[in-house]
Amino acid sequence: MPPSPTTASAPADELTAWAYSPALTRTLERERRFQDEAAELGSRSTRVSFLRLVAFLAAVVGGISAATGGGAFGMYLGLGGAVVFVGLLVVHARLLGQQRHAELRAAVHHEHVLRMTGRATELPSAHEGLLPGGHPYAIDIDLVGPASLLQRLDTARTLLGTKTLARWLGAPATEEQILARQGAVRELSQMHDFRQELEAAGRLATGNDKLDAAPFLAFTKRAPGVLGTPLVALIFLAPPALLGLYIASKLGAVPSVVFWGAFALQAVLALMLAKHPIDVFELIAARRGYIEAYASALACVETARFEDPLLRQLHRDVHAGGAAPSSYMRRLDRWAGLAEFRHQFPLHFFINLMTLWDLHVLLQLERWNRSVGTELERVFAALGELEALSSLASFLDSDEDACFPTIVPVSEGFRAVGLAHPLLQPSARVPNDVTLGGAGHALIITGSNMAGKSTLLRAVGLNTALALAGGPVLAKALTLPVVRLRASMRVDDSLQKGASYFHAELAKLRSVVAGAESWPPLLFLLDELLRGTNARARHLGARAVLTHLLDRSALGLAATHDIALSELEHERVGMVRNVHFTDVMDGDEMIFDYRLRDGVVKTSNALRLLGMAGIAVPDDDRVDAL
């Protein structure tokens, strides 16, 4: 296997490699179709904009003509121009909305092209902090962060959707959960239009940013300021009473001072209670664009028709207060719009004093909160779960080499046919078969530098994370038990923290071996253990770590240059097996085929690499000569 991908590839090369991929062909065709549609709508919008200008000028000329004695013609011209102008305003707004939606859909498909052609690193990567610090394998196998599996998979437009996907990849689900998610992913992989609409909806307000439900959830957790208090009666009775006193004072039934006294009391009340509605309005009205985006996304779910049980449950979960999302989000948007009236100073100031406008709006928002808001956390969780499932479904749909794994008992072990690294470009993948018996089994992987040992470990780790999240894997076939994944492949040697490389690696290994006795068993991935110490200590320490894990029913892979570790195969017959990668020389060129072979590697390329760097070394690359 080739080394792990860290940089984006040239678009032309990758498109050539994917020339016969039906998934990429379909995605490119859709991207071009929406781009053409957006361009056409833009041209029509420009023409309508010009006609609006003509209609406006006609209305102005006609109005001036009618006002200066131009007769009926000027009046008709002015009225006709005004009517046409208003009609064109409506048409223009509709065209701009359609153009915006076409552009969003083109952008969605362009991002899928990047994912499918090995250029996911060009996508935004805001995945820091999604998993707890010191996670037992996330950094080691490129699960999160730039050039990671999460960046490759994540199509969610809500922050909760991304967090849900990261959480699934970061911890194994139960077998029941895995099978349920597989069914949902399988159905969603065929629902191209639904996934496209769901992604595009989230872009309405934020572009490349994630929709954050925190402001809405903060509102739902606020104690009511009006609802359930005597203020409810007051805000409905006080304004009509004030109007009655005003009319009575004008009719001479009561002195004017009575009206002004009542008005002063109501004004004081409005000003004293002003903080209650403003705090809520800041949470809700300031996010009206988010409301539109959430409403559009939830409407996609509402109108979808699912057969899978998990999808049908999530469809039910986005309903709240006995109402469909289109209904309760429309109500919220209406009251949020009325809340924005507070920005219309000084008109709002005087109307609020006379009618207690802000308190009326706050009351309606609190009523909405009581009927819907208390269920909003479940609604957003269901939407996030649907987005996570859609991300996995897009991966299944876009890669012909993807399949669903089979979950088996621990005794059947880990068996992969044609396993490949999910972050490598399709043209660069070299699949390998990987077989691990059940508990207590291990592969000791030796091989030349850059031959593919670390990449194989990450391929196993990433596909295991995908499988245990309920997603598809890159393999012709994969059977595995539910395991707890652990890895020690990257070590943070932070001098600022006062830690040597050796001590930093010890801290990492502590997280690998911790709880090894627990069930389900560990699947470990170890790469060049204890590099920060001398050869003898490295061998003894690595051997101790492996025997500790295997004695506690763990299973896994250990990549090493320490050939002496291969003796474990003879000590644990049938439980430990040696495999290797190698290279061949073609003249002065070193060639890797990235194929996993049985046995221990016979040569090392370290001396040849030094020689190619211009350093004189003995011409002997046998392993036993080192």
C-alpha positions in Angstrom: 0.0 0.0 0.0 1.2 3.5 -0.7 1.8 6.1 2.0 -1.1 7.9 3.6 -2.4 10.8 1.6 -1.5 14.3 2.9 -2.0 16.5 -0.1 -4.5 17.1 -2.8 -4.0 15.7 -6.2 -4.3 17.3 -9.6 -7.9 17.5 -10.7 -7.2 16.5 -14.3 -5.3 13.4 -13.3 -8.0 12.2 -11.0 -10.8 12.8 -13.4 -9.0 10.8 -15.9 -8.6 8.0 -13.4 -12.3 8.1 -12.7 -13.4 8.4 -16.4 -15.5 5.2 -16.2 -17.0 5.7 -12.8 -20.8 6.0 -13.1 -21.0 7.8 -9.7 -18.6 10.5 -10.8 -20.1 10.8 -14.2 -23.5 11.3 -12.7 -22.2 13.8 -10.2 -20.4 15.8 -12.8 -23.4 15.9 -15.0 -25.6 17.2 -12.2 -23.0 19.8 -11.3 -22.9 21.1 -14.9 -26.7 21.0 -15.1 -27.1 23.2 -12.1 -24.4 25.5 -13.2 -26.1 25.9 -16.5 -29.4 26.4 -14.8 -27.9 29.1 -12.5 -26.4 30.9 -15.5 -29.6 30.8 -17.4 -31.5 32.2 -14.4 -28.9 34.8 -14.0 -29.4 36.0 -17.6 -33.1 36.1 -17.2 -32.7 38.0 -14.0 -30.6 40.6 -15.7 -33.2 41.0 -18.4 -36.0 41.4 -15.9 -33.9 43.9 -14.0 -33.6 46.0 -17.1 -37.3 45.8 -17.7 -37.9 46.9 -14.1 -35.8 50.0 -14.8 -37.9 50.7 -18.0 -41.1 50.2 -16.1 -39.9 52.5 -13.3 -38.9 55.2 -15.7 -42.3 54.8 -17.5 -44.1 55.2 -14.1 -42.1 58.3 -13.3 -42.5 59.9 -16.7 -46.2 59.1 -16.7 -46.7 60.5 -13.2 -44.9 63.7 -14.1 -46.9 64.0 -17.3 -50.2 63.5 -15.5 -49.2 66.0 -12.9 -48.3 68.7 -15.5 -51.4 68.4 -17.5 -50.4 65.6 -19.9 -53.9 64.2 -19.7 -55.1 60.6 -19.6 -52.1 59.2 -21.5 -49.7 60.3 -18.8 -52.0 58.9 -16.1 -52.3 55.5 -17.8 -48.6 55.4 -18.5 -47.8 56.1 -14.9 -50.3 53.6 -13.5 -49.3 50.9 -16.1 -45.6 51.5 -15.4 -46.2 51.2 -11.6 -48.2 48.0 -12.0 -45.6 46.4 -14.3 -42.8 47.5 -12.0 -44.5 45.8 -9.0 -45.1 42.6 -11.0 -41.5 42.6 -12.2 -40.3 43.0 -8.6 -42.1 39.7 -7.7 -40.8 37.9 -10.8 -37.2 39.2 -10.1 -37.3 38.0 -6.5 -38.5 34.6 -7.6 -35.7 34.4 -10.2 -33.1 35.4 -7.7 -34.3 32.7 -5.3 -34.3 30.1 -8.0 -30.8 31.1 -9.1 -29.5 30.9 -5.5 -31.0 27.4 -5.1 -29.3 26.3 -8.4 -26.0 27.7 -7.3 -26.3 25.9 -4.0 -27.0 22.6 -5.7 -24.1 23.1 -8.0 -21.8 23.8 -5.0 -23.1 20.6 -3.3 -22.2 18.5 -6.3 -18.8 20.2 -6.7 -17.9 19.2 -3.1 -18.9 15.6 -3.9 -16.6 15.7 -6.9 -13.8 16.8 -4.6 -14.5 13.9 -2.3 -14.7 11.4 -5.0 -11.5 12.4 -6.7 -9.2 12.4 -3.7 -9.3 16.2 -3.2 -11.3 16.3 0.1 -8.5 18.3 1.6 -9.8 21.3 -0.4 -13.0 21.2 1.6 -13.3 23.2 4.9 -12.0 21.4 7.9 -13.5 22.5 11.2 -13.3 19.3 13.0 -11.2 20.3 16.0 -12.6 19.5 19.4 -15.2 17.1 18.1 -13.7 14.2 20.0 -12.2 14.4 23.6 -8.5 15.0 24.0 -6.4 11.9 24.3 -8.8 9.9 22.1 -7.3 6.4 21.8 -7.0 6.3 18.0 -8.4 9.5 16.3 -5.1 11.2 15.6 -3.2 8.0 14.9 -5.4 6.8 12.0 -6.4 10.3 10.6 -10.0 10.1 11.8 -10.5 13.8 12.4 -8.8 17.1 11.3 -7.4 18.0 7.9 -6.9 15.2 5.4 -9.0 12.9 7.6 -11.8 10.4 7.2 -14.2 12.8 8.7 -13.3 15.5 6.2 -13.8 12.9 3.4 -17.2 11.8 4.7 -18.9 14.8 6.3 -21.7 16.2 4.3 -23.6 17.5 7.3 -24.6 21.2 7.3 -25.4 21.3 11.0 -22.8 21.3 13.7 -24.8 18.6 15.5 -24.7 16.4 12.4 -20.9 16.6 12.2 -20.6 15.9 15.9 -22.9 12.9 15.5 -20.8 11.5 12.7 -17.6 12.1 14.7 -19.0 10.4 17.8 -20.1 7.4 15.8 -16.6 7.0 14.2 -15.0 7.6 17.6 -16.7 4.7 19.5 -18.1 1.3 18.5 -21.9 0.9 18.3 -23.7 -2.2 19.5 -24.3 -4.9 16.9 -28.0 -3.9 16.9 -27.2 -0.3 16.2 -24.7 -1.2 13.5 -27.3 -3.3 11.6 -30.0 -0.6 12.0 -27.7 2.1 10.6 -26.6 -0.2 7.7 -30.2 -0.5 6.7 -30.8 3.3 6.8 -27.5 4.0 4.9 -28.5 1.4 2.3 -31.8 3.2 1.6 -30.4 6.7 1.7 -27.7 5.7 -0.8 -30.4 5.5 -3.4 -32.1 8.8 -2.4 -29.8 11.2 -4.4 -32.3 14.0 -4.6 -33.1 13.9 -0.9 -29.5 14.0 0.1 -28.8 16.9 -2.3 -31.8 18.9 -0.9 -30.7 18.3 2.7 -27.2 19.5 2.0 -28.3 22.6 0.0 -30.8 23.6 2.6 -28.1 24.1 5.3 -26.3 26.5 3.0 -29.1 29.0 2.8 -27.9 30.9 5.8 -24.3 30.0 6.5 -22.3 29.2 3.3 -19.5 26.9 4.4 -20.2 27.4 8.1 -22.1 24.9 10.2 -25.6 25.6 11.5 -25.5 25.8 15.3 -28.6 25.0 17.2 -27.3 26.4 20.5 -29.2 29.7 20.3 -32.5 27.9 19.9 -31.7 25.4 22.6 -30.7 28.2 24.9 -34.1 29.8 24.3 -36.0 26.5 25.0 -34.3 26.3 28.4 -35.2 29.8 29.5 -37.9 30.2 32.2 -41.0 32.0 30.9 -41.0 35.8 31.6 -44.7 36.3 30.6 -46.4 33.0 30.1 -48.0 31.7 33.3 -47.8 35.1 35.1 -50.3 37.9 35.7 -48.6 39.8 32.9 -50.7 37.7 30.4 -53.9 39.4 31.5 -52.3 42.8 31.8 -50.8 42.9 28.3 -54.2 42.0 26.8 -56.3 44.3 29.0 -54.0 47.4 29.4 -53.8 48.5 25.7 -57.6 48.3 25.0 -58.3 50.1 28.3 -55.8 52.8 27.4 -57.6 53.2 24.0 -61.0 53.4 25.8 -59.7 56.1 28.1 -58.3 58.1 25.1 -61.7 57.9 23.4 -63.5 58.8 26.6 -61.2 61.8 27.2 -61.9 63.1 23.7 -65.7 62.7 24.3 -65.3 64.5 27.6 -66.4 61.6 29.7 -63.2 61.6 31.7 -60.5 64.3 32.3 -57.5 64.1 29.9 -55.2 63.7 32.9 -56.7 60.3 33.5 -55.7 59.1 30.1 -52.2 60.6 30.4 -51.8 59.0 33.9 -52.8 55.6 32.5 -50.4 56.1 29.5 -47.6 56.9 31.9 -48.2 53.8 33.9 -48.2 51.6 30.8 -45.1 53.3 29.5 -43.3 52.6 32.8 -44.4 49.0 32.7 -43.1 48.6 29.1 -39.8 50.2 29.9 -39.3 48.2 33.2 -40.0 44.9 31.4 -38.0 45.7 28.2 -35.1 43.4 29.2 -37.2 40.2 29.2 -38.2 40.3 25.5 -34.9 41.8 24.2 -32.9 38.9 25.7 -35.1 36.4 23.9 -35.2 38.4 20.7 -31.4 38.4 20.6 -31.4 34.6 20.7 -34.2 34.1 18.1 -34.7 37.1 15.8 -30.9 37.6 15.2 -30.8 34.1 13.7 -33.7 34.3 11.3 -31.5 33.1 8.4 -30.7 30.1 10.5 -34.5 29.6 11.0 -35.0 29.6 7.3 -32.1 27.0 6.8 -33.4 24.7 9.5 -36.9 25.1 8.2 -35.8 24.1 4.7 -33.8 21.1 6.0 -36.6 19.9 8.2 -39.1 20.3 5.3 -36.8 17.9 3.3 -37.2 15.3 6.0 -40.9 16.0 6.4 -41.7 15.4 2.7 -39.4 12.4 2.3 -40.9 8.9 2.3 -38.9 6.2 4.0 -39.2 2.5 4.3 -36.3 1.7 6.7 -37.5 1.5 10.4 -34.7 3.7 11.7 -35.4 6.4 9.0 -39.1 6.2 9.8 -38.4 6.7 13.5 -36.2 9.8 12.7 -39.0 11.1 10.4 -41.4 10.9 13.4 -38.8 12.5 15.7 -38.6 15.8 13.7 -42.3 16.4 14.4 -43.0 18.4 17.6 -46.0 19.6 19.5 -48.2 17.5 17.3 -47.2 19.5 14.3 -45.1 19.0 11.2 -41.8 21.0 10.8 -43.3 23.1 8.0 -46.0 24.2 10.4 -44.1 24.9 13.6 -41.1 26.5 11.9 -43.4 28.8 9.9 -44.9 29.9 13.2 -41.5 30.6 14.7 -40.4 32.5 11.6 -43.5 34.7 11.7 -43.0 35.7 15.4 -39.2 36.1 14.9 -40.0 38.5 12.0 -42.4 40.5 14.2 -39.6 40.6 16.9 -37.4 42.5 14.5 -39.8 45.4 14.5 -37.8 46.7 17.5 -35.1 47.9 15.1 -37.6 50.4 13.5 -36.9 53.3 15.8 -38.6 55.7 16.7 -41.8 54.1 15.4 -41.3 50.9 17.5 -40.7 53.0 20.6 -44.1 54.7 20.5 -46.1 51.7 19.3 -44.5 49.5 22.0 -45.4 52.1 24.7 -49.0 52.2 23.5 -49.6 48.5 22.7 -46.9 46.6 24.8 -45.8 45.1 21.4 -42.7 43.4 22.7 -44.5 41.6 25.5 -47.1 40.3 23.1 -44.4 38.9 20.8 -42.6 37.4 23.7 -45.8 35.8 24.9 -46.3 34.1 21.5 -42.7 33.0 21.4 -43.1 31.5 24.9 -46.2 29.7 23.8 -44.4 28.3 20.8 -41.6 27.3 23.2 -44.0 25.5 25.5 -45.7 23.5 22.6 -42.6 22.9 20.4 -39.4 24.2 22.0 -39.3 21.6 24.7 -39.0 18.9 22.0 -36.5 20.9 19.9 -33.5 19.1 21.3 -34.9 15.8 20.0 -35.7 17.4 16.7 -32.2 18.7 16.1 -30.7 15.4 17.3 -32.9 13.5 14.8 -31.8 15.9 12.0 -28.2 15.5 13.0 -28.5 11.7 12.9 -30.1 11.9 9.5 -27.2 14.0 8.2 -24.7 11.5 9.7 -26.4 8.6 8.0 -26.6 10.6 4.7 -22.8 11.2 4.9 -22.2 7.5 5.1 -24.7 6.9 2.3 -23.0 9.4 0.1 -19.7 7.5 0.6 -21.4 4.2 -0.3 -23.0 5.8 -3.3 -19.8 7.4 -4.6 -17.3 4.6 -4.3 -17.8 1.4 -6.3 -15.4 -0.4 -4.0 -17.5 0.1 -0.9 -19.5 -2.6 0.7 -21.2 -3.4 4.1 -19.2 -5.4 6.6 -20.6 -8.4 8.5 -20.5 -8.4 12.3 -19.5 -11.8 13.6 -18.6 -13.3 17.0 -15.1 -12.6 18.4 -14.1 -16.2 17.8 -14.3 -15.6 14.0 -11.8 -12.8 14.1 -11.1 -10.1 11.5 -11.1 -11.2 7.9 -10.8 -8.7 5.0 -10.7 -9.4 1.3 -9.3 -6.6 -0.8 -9.1 -4.1 2.0 -8.1 -0.5 0.8 -7.4 2.8 2.4 -10.5 5.0 2.2 -8.5 8.3 1.9 -6.3 7.2 -1.0 -7.3 8.1 -4.5 -8.9 5.2 -6.4 -6.0 5.0 -8.9 -3.5 4.8 -6.0 -5.2 2.1 -3.9 -3.6 -1.3 -3.6 -6.0 -3.7 -1.8 -4.7 -6.4 0.5 -6.2 -9.4 2.3 -5.9 -9.2 6.0 -6.8 -12.1 8.3 -6.7 -12.2 12.1 -8.0 -15.1 14.1 -10.1 -14.4 17.2 -9.0 -13.2 20.5 -5.2 -13.4 21.2 -4.2 -13.3 17.5 -1.8 -10.9 15.9 0.1 -10.0 12.7 3.7 -8.9 13.0 4.4 -6.7 10.0 8.0 -6.2 8.9 9.2 -4.4 5.8 11.2 -1.8 4.0 10.8 1.9 4.7 7.9 3.5 2.8 6.7 0.0 1.7 3.2 0.4 3.2 3.2 -0.8 6.8 1.7 2.3 8.4 -0.8 2.7 5.6 -2.0 -0.8 6.1 -2.5 -0.1 9.8 -4.5 3.0 9.0 -6.5 1.2 6.4 -7.5 -1.4 9.0 -8.2 1.3 11.6 -10.3 3.5 9.4 -12.3 0.6 7.9 -12.9 -0.7 11.4 -14.1 2.7 12.6 -16.4 2.8 9.6 -17.7 -0.7 10.2 -18.4 -0.1 13.9 -20.2 3.2 13.1 -22.7 1.3 10.9 -21.2 2.5 7.6 -19.7 0.9 4.5 -16.1 -0.1 4.2 -13.6 -0.2 1.3 -13.2 -3.9 0.7 -14.6 -6.7 -1.4 -15.6 -8.3 1.9 -15.1 -7.7 5.6 -16.1 -9.7 8.6 -15.2 -8.5 12.1 -16.5 -8.6 15.7 -17.4 -5.6 17.8 -14.1 -4.5 19.2 -12.6 -1.5 21.0 -10.1 0.1 18.7 -6.7 1.3 20.1 -3.7 2.7 18.3 -0.2 3.9 19.0 1.1 5.3 15.7 1.8 9.0 16.3 3.3 10.5 19.4 3.3 14.1 20.4 6.9 14.8 21.6 6.2 18.1 23.3 9.2 19.7 24.8 7.0 22.5 26.0 5.3 20.0 28.3 8.6 18.7 29.4 8.0 15.3 27.9 10.7 13.3 26.1 9.6 11.3 23.1 10.0 8.1 25.1 7.8 9.4 27.9 5.2 10.7 25.5 5.1 7.3 23.8 4.7 5.7 27.2 1.7 7.9 27.9 0.3 6.9 24.6 0.8 3.2 25.2 -0.9 3.5 28.6 -4.1 4.4 26.8 -3.7 1.4 24.5 -3.3 -1.2 27.3 -5.7 0.4 29.8 -8.7 -1.8 30.3 -7.3 -4.6 28.1 -9.1 -7.1 30.3 -12.5 -5.7 29.6 -14.9 -6.9 27.0 -15.3 -6.5 24.0 -11.7 -7.2 23.2 -9.2 -4.6 22.0 -8.1 -4.4 18.3 -4.7 -2.8 18.6 -2.6 -1.1 15.9 1.0 -0.6 16.9 3.6 1.1 14.7 7.3 1.0 15.7 6.9 0.7 19.4 9.3 2.6 21.7 11.3 4.4 19.1 12.6 6.7 21.7 14.9 4.2 23.4 17.9 1.9 22.6 17.5 -1.3 20.5 17.6 -3.8 23.4 15.1 -1.8 25.5 12.9 -1.3 22.4 12.8 -5.0 21.7 12.1 -6.1 25.3 9.5 -3.4 25.8 7.7 -4.0 22.5 7.6 -7.8 23.3 6.2 -7.0 26.7 3.5 -4.8 25.3 2.4 -7.4 22.7 2.4 -10.3 25.2 0.5 -8.2 27.7 -2.2 -7.5 25.1 -2.4 -11.0 23.6 -2.6 -12.6 27.1 -5.7 -10.4 27.7 -7.6 -11.6 24.5 -6.7 -8.6 22.4 -6.1 -9.0 18.7 -4.3 -6.7 16.3 -1.4 -5.7 14.1 2.1 -4.5 15.0 4.4 -3.0 12.4 8.1 -3.1 13.2 11.7 -3.0 12.0 12.7 -5.3 14.9 13.0 -8.6 13.2 13.5 -10.3 16.5 9.8 -9.8 17.3 9.0 -12.3 14.5 10.1 -15.0 17.0 6.7 -14.7 18.6 5.3 -16.7 15.7 7.2 -19.7 16.9 6.3 -19.1 20.5 2.6 -18.6 19.9 2.0 -21.1 17.1 -1.3 -20.5 15.3 -1.8 -17.2 17.2 0.9 -14.9 15.8 1.7 -14.7 12.1 4.5 -12.9 10.3 3.8 -10.9 7.2 5.8 -8.3 5.3 6.1 -5.6 2.6 9.2 -5.3 0.5 10.6 -3.4 -2.5 12.7 -4.2 -5.6 15.4 -2.3 -7.4 15.0 -1.6 -11.1 18.4 -0.1 -11.9 18.7 2.9 -9.6 15.0 3.1 -9.1 13.3 1.7 -6.0 9.9 0.2 -6.7 7.1 -0.7 -4.2 4.2 -2.9 -5.1 2.5 -2.5 -1.6 1.5 -6.1 -1.6 1.3 -7.9 1.7 3.2 -11.2 1.7 3.6 -14.0 4.2 6.8 -14.4 6.3 9.5 -12.0 7.5 11.1 -9.4 5.2 14.5 -10.5 3.9 16.0 -7.1 3.1 16.0 -3.5 4.3 16.2 -0.4 2.1 17.7 1.8 4.8 21.3 1.5 3.5 20.2 2.0 -0.1 18.3 5.1 0.8 21.4 6.5 2.5 23.5 5.6 -0.5 21.0 7.4 -2.8 21.3 10.4 -0.6 25.1 10.5 -1.3 26.3 8.9 1.9 28.9 6.0 1.5 27.6 2.9 3.3 28.3 -0.9 3.1 26.6 -2.5 0.1 24.7 -5.0 2.2 20.9 -4.6 2.7 20.2 -8.0 4.3 18.1 -7.8 7.4 20.4 -10.2 9.3 23.4 -8.0 8.4 22.0 -4.9 10.2 
